[in-house]
Amino acid sequence: MKIVIAPDKFKNSLTGLEFCSIVKKGILEKSPEAEILNLPLADGGDGTIEVVKYYLKGKTIDVKVNNPFFETINATYIYSKKTSTAFIEMAEASGVKLLKPVQFDCKNATTLGTGEIIVDAINKGAKTIILGIGGSATNDCGIGMATALGYQFLDKNNQKVKPIGANLSKIKTIDATNIHHELSNVDFKIACDVTNPLYGENGAAFVYAAQKGASTEDILLLDKGLQDFTKILNDVFSTDVQSVKGAGAAGGMGIASKLFLNGTLEPGIQLIKNLAQFDDKIKNADWIITGEGKLDTQTMSGKTIQGVLASAKTKKIKVAAFCGSIDLGGVNVGDFGIKYTDAVINYAKDLNDSMLNSKKYLALMSKRFATKYL
């Protein structure tokens, strides 16, 4: 009996690696002959960096960079010298998590620090860079990031433009003569889970800028900047920017990653599955046990469990989901292809108890599953 354990984290409760350890122990207590394979997953959001480190076996690198407002901070990323692969989270240098809500001001924010992390990774020898672009505090269309890599954005007087969202309309030319000499030798994979275009009612400014501190006037300014800058990008890169799905991700970092880095945009869960060699390793499994904090209708929109189900379906592997809670609004889990579910909240006295004692209840859930099915 081969069992694959492939969860996401339970946010603010337990990590994916802890989930694997607890479930493995519970199953082996009831079914000691079971073959267990731990393949923790993530969808590019919180907790992804721990999962990536598990597979890359890399080191945490510290580097001094600029935060969204050009102040020096310490940021970290993961680098595996053995595979020449780096994992960088944009939020480490350019994220809202670095700021207090009263500081949010995306029109004056920059992605420069993210670019500086990329430069550090390239200088260390990275040939593959996985870039997570969630949680940004910016709307500069990635010109800060590109500036760190040697791109120059010039105004009508041929002067450098400060790389912030408020200045996008000022850019008239892009000078790429001094970009990092190794940039073209790096394979960039971008974890991107949104499909928003760059500008317009569904674009970066109108959909996301308000939650990053933009006023109504700021949103109009930023959207116009994105439209004006699109004309420049279309000319320089001979592309149709507005047709690119995900261009508006992270304040335009989606299109910036594609054009300035020649990166490929992929769902975060797919990138992590590729890193884990997930589809190869689950072959001949009898069950995959997955899980996340809350199983709901959003789960099927690019979350970890959806990624597990997609792989399991092609190989006709049964899937069990152990979650913190389940709320599908009347939808049958069987419709998703899940054969068995259980939830911490079924055992806990209340939400607080479920959060504090999720490990204990998860162990119990594992034993009950093993007793019934293994």
VOLO-440285 format. One record per atom (N, C-alpha, C): x, y, z. Coordinates in steps of 0.2 Angstrom, whole numbers, plus 5000, padded with zeros to 4 digits. Each point is the difference from the previous one (the first is absolute). Example, Ala and Ser with C-alpha at 12.3 -4.5 7.8 and 13.67 -1.06 7.14 Angstrom:
! VOLO-440285
506649725039499650065000500450065000499850054996500450065001499650055003
***
This chain:
! VOLO-440285
500449945000499650065000500450065000500050044995500450064999499650065001500250045005499650065002500450064999499850054996500450074999499650055005500450045004499750055004500250074997499650034997500150064996499650065002500150035006499550065003500350074998499650055001500250065001500050015007500250065003500050025007499350015002499950005007499450035003500250065003499850064997500350065001499950025008500550025003500150025007499849945004500149944998499949945004500649954999500149984994500549954999500350004993500649994999500350004994499949944996500150004993499949944996500549945003500650025002500549955002499749975006499750045005499849975006499449954999499650024995499449964998500349934998500550004995500249944998500349955005500350035005500349965006499549975004499550045002499449985004499649954997499850014993499649954997500449934998500650014999500549944999500049965006500150035006500049965006499449975002499450044999499449975001499849944996500250004993499849944996500549945002500650015001500549955001499849965007499750045004499849975007499449954998499650014996499449954998500249964994500550024996500149964994500850004999500449975004500750005000500349984993499749964996500349984994499950054994499650065002499950044994500650044998500150014994500550044997499850075000500350055003499850075001500550044996499850054996500450054997499850075001500450045003499850065002500250054994499550044997500050044995499650075002500350045005499650065001500050054995499450034999499950054994499950075003499950044995499850075002499850034993499650065000499750034994500450064998500550025003500450064999499850055005499649995005499850055005500449995006499850025006500449995006500249935001500649995003500249935001500349974994500050034995500349974994500849995001500350055003500750005000500349945004499649985005500249945004500049944996499549994996499949944996500550004994500250064997500550004995500749985003500150035006500649985003500149925001499449975002500049935001500249964994499850034994500249964994500750024997500150075000500750024998500649985004499849995007500649995004500550065000499750065000500450064999500150035006500450055000500250055006499650064999499850035006499750065001500650064999499950044995500550054999499750075002500450045004499850065002500350064995499650054999500350054995499750075002500450055000499750075001499750034994499450025000499750034994499550055002499750044995499650055001499349975001499650035005499349985001499650044996499350005000499650044995500150075000500350035005500150075000500850025000500449964997500750014999500450015007499749965005500450005006500349935001500650005003500449935000499849965005499849934998499849955004500449944999499949955004500349934999499449964997500249964995499549964997500349934999499649954999500349934999499749974994500449954998499849954994500349945001499849954996500349935001500449994994500649975001500449984994500349945001500049964995500349935000500650004995500650005003500650004996500049944995499849945003500049944996499650004994499550035000499550004994500050074997500450055002500050074998499350034999499649985005499350035000499950045006499750064999499850045005499250015001499850015006499250015001500050075003499750054997499950075002499350015001499850035006499350035001500050074999499750034996499950074999499950045006499549975004499850035006500650015005500549965000500650015004500350075000500050034994500250074999499550054998499549984997499550054997499349985002499949975006499349985002499750045005499350005001499750035005500149985007500349945000500249975007500550045003500450044996500550045003499850075003499350024999499850065001499450005005499950055004499350015003499550034996499449985001499450024995500150084999500150045005500150074999500550024995500549964999500550014995499949984993499549974999499849974993499950064995500450004995500050064995500349974993499649964997500349964994500350054994499750065000500250044994500750025001500250005006500750035002500549945002499749944999500449945002500449974994500549965001500549974995500149935001500249974995500249935000500749994999500450055002500750014999500349945004499849995006500349955005499949934997499549994997499949934997500549994994500150054996500649994995500749995004500150045005500649995003500149935003499549975002500049935002500249954994499750024995500149964994500750014998500350065000500750014998500549965005499850005006500449965005500049934998499449974999500049934998500449984993499950054995500449994994500750005001500350055004500750005002500249945004499649975003500249945004500049944995499850004994500049954995499349974999499550035002499349974998499950004993499849944997499849994993499249995000499749985005499350005000499750045006499650054999499750045005499249995000499849985006499349995001499750065004499650044997499850075003499350005002499850005006499350015002499850075001499550024996499850075000499450025004499849965005499550025004500150055005499550035003500150055006500450064999499950034994500450064998499750065003500450055001499850075003500050054994500149984994500350044995499550004994500150054995499650004994500450044995500749985000500550034995500149974994499649944998500149964994500749975000500349995006500649975000500650044998499950074999500650044998500650005005499850005006500550005006500449934999499749954999500349935000500550014994499750024994500450014994500650045001499950065003500550055001500649965004499949965005500549975003500449954996499749984995500449954995500350044994500050075000500350044995499650034995499449995000499550034995500050085002500050044995499950075002499350034997499650035004499450034997500150085000499950024994500250074999499450054998500050065002499450044998500250044994499650054998500050044994500750034999500350025006500750035000500549955001499949944999500549955000500349995007499650025005500249995007499749945003500449975005499749945003499450025004499549965000499450005004500049965006499850035006500049975006499549944999500249945002499649944999499449995004499550045000499449995004499450014995499449975003499450004995499850074998500150055004499750074999500450034993500649974999500450024994499949964994499649964999499949954994499950044994499650055001499850044994500650054997500550015004500550044998500549964996500049945000500549964996499950004993500550024996499950004993500549954996500549985003500449954997500349965006500249944997500349955005500749984997500550015004500749984998500249945003500249954996500149935002500849984999500450054998500749994998500449985006499850015006500449995006499749955005499649954997499749955005500549955002499849975005500549955003500249954995500749995000500349964994499749935000499849975006499849935001499349995000499650064999499349995000499749964995500250004994499749954995500249935001500549985005500149945001499649965006499650045002499649985006499349984998499749945002499349984999499650025005499550054999499650035005499349965000499849985005499349975001499650045005499550034998499650045004499449975003499950005006499449975003499450065000499649994996499450054999499449974999499550015005499449975001499450044998500150064997499550044997500050014993499550024997500050014992499850074998500050055005499850074998500550034995499750044995500350034995500450065004500450044996500450055004499650065002499650024995499650065002499349994999499650055001499250004999499749985006499349995000499649985006500249945003500349954997500249945003500850005001500350064999500850005000500250015007500750015000500450005006499750065005499950064997499950065004499249995003499649994995499350005002499849945005500349954999499849945004500449995007500750025000500449995006500350065003500050064997500450065003499650035006499449995000499650035006500349975007500149935000500249965005500750025002500450034995500750025002500050075001499550045002500050075002499950054995499749984994499950054995499350035001499950064999499450045000499749994993499450034999499649994994500550044994500250065002500550044996500649964998500349975005500649964999499849944995499549975001499849944995500050034993499750054999499950034993500750024997500450035005500750014998500449944998499949955004500449944999499849964994499350004999499749974994500350034993500050075000500250034995500749994998500450005006500749984999500249944997499649955002500049934997499850004993499550044998499850004993500650034996500250065003500650044996500649954999500249975006500649965000499949944995499449974999499849954996500250014993499950064998500250024993500850004999500350025005500849994999500249935000499749965005500149935000499949964993499450024998499849974993500550014995500250065000500550024994500749975001500250005007500749985001500149924999499449965003500049935000499649974995499750044995499649974995499549955002499650035005499549955003499450045001499549965002499350035001499949995008500250045004500150005007499349985003499550044998499349995003499749934999500249974995499849934999500349945004500550025004500349955004499749995007499749945001499749985006500550015006499850035005500450015006500550064999499950044995500550064999499950045006499450015003499950045005500149985007500349945001500149975006500650045004499950015007500550035004500150074997499550044998500150074998500450004993499949954996500450004994500649965000500249975005500649965000499949944996499449984998499849944996500350024993499950054997500250024993500850025001500250035005500750015001500449945000499849955004500449945000500049964993499550014996500049974994500450034995500050075000500450044995500750015002500150035006500750025002500449945002499749945003500349945002500049944995499550014995499949954995499749945004499650015005499849955005499349974997499949945003499349974998499650005006499450024999499550005006499649945001500049975006499749945001499650005007499549965001499750005006500549985005499950035006500549985006500049925001499449975001500049935001500349964995500050024994500349964994500850015001500250055002500750015001500349965005499650005006500349965005499949924999499549984996499949934998500649984996500250054995500649984996500649995004500150055005500650005004500049935004499449985002500049945004500049934996500050014993499949954996499449955001499550045002499449975003499749954996499950014993499649954996500449944999500650005001500449944999500049965007500150045005500049965007499449975002499450034998499449975002499849934996500449994995499849944996499949935005499549974999499849935003499850025007499850065002499850015007499249985000499849975006499349985001499650065003500350055004499750065002500550055000499750064999500350075002499650035005500450025006499750035005500250084999499550044999500250075000499650045005500150065000499650045005500250085000499650045003500150075001499650025006500150075002499650025005499350004999499750024994499350004999499949984993499649954999499849974994499350044998500050044995499450034998500050014992499550044998499950004993500650044996500450045004500650034998500649954998499949945004500649954999500149984993499550004996500049984993500350054995500250065003500250064996500850005001500449954998500750005000500349995007499649975005500349985006500449945000500349985005500449945001499649934998499450005004499649944999499849994993499850054996499850004993500649974996500650025002500649974996500149935001499949985007500049935001499549964997499450024999499549974997500149994993500350054997500150004992500549944999500550005004500549944999499749945002499749995005499749945002499549974995499650044997499549984995500349974994500650024998500349974994500349935001500149995007500349935002499549965003499450035001499549965003500249985007500250055004500249995007499550035004499849975006499550025004500350065004499550055002500350065004499650005006500350015006499750025006500250075002499650045003500150075002499950005008500650025003499950025007500150075001499550045002500050075001499850035006500150065001499850035006499350015001499750024994499350005000499749994993499449984999499749994993499450044999500050054995499450044999499950004993499649964997499950004993499350024998499650035004499450034999499549954996500049935003499649954997500249964994500650024998500349974994500349935003499949954997500349935002500750004998500449985005500749994999500249954994499649955000500049954995500050034993499750064999500050034993500750024998500450025005500750024999500549944999499749945001500549944999500349985007499850035006500249985006499649945003500449955002499649945002499950005008500450045003499949995008500250075002499750035005500150065004499949995007500450045004500050015007500250075001499850035006500250075002500150005007500550045002500250015007499450035004499650044997499450035003499549955002500049944997499549955002500249975007500650015003500249985006500150055005500150064998500250065005499450025003500050035006499550045003499850064997500550044997499850064997500650024995500050054997500550024995500750015004500050035006500650015003500349935002499649965002500349935002500249974994499750014994500349964994500650034998500150075001500650034998500649985005499950005006500549985005500249935000499549954999500149935000499949964994500250044994499949974994500449934999500650015003500549944999499749945003499750015006499749945004499449974996499650044997499449984997500249974993500550034997500249974993500349935001500349995006500349935001499449955001499550025003499449965001499749994993499950054996499749994994500449954995500750005001500449964996499949925002499949995007499949935002499349984998499550045000499449984998499949984993500450044996500049994993500449934998500549995004500449944999499649945002499750005005499649955003499449984995499750054997499549984995500249984993500650034998500149994993500749964998500449995005500749974999500149945003
***
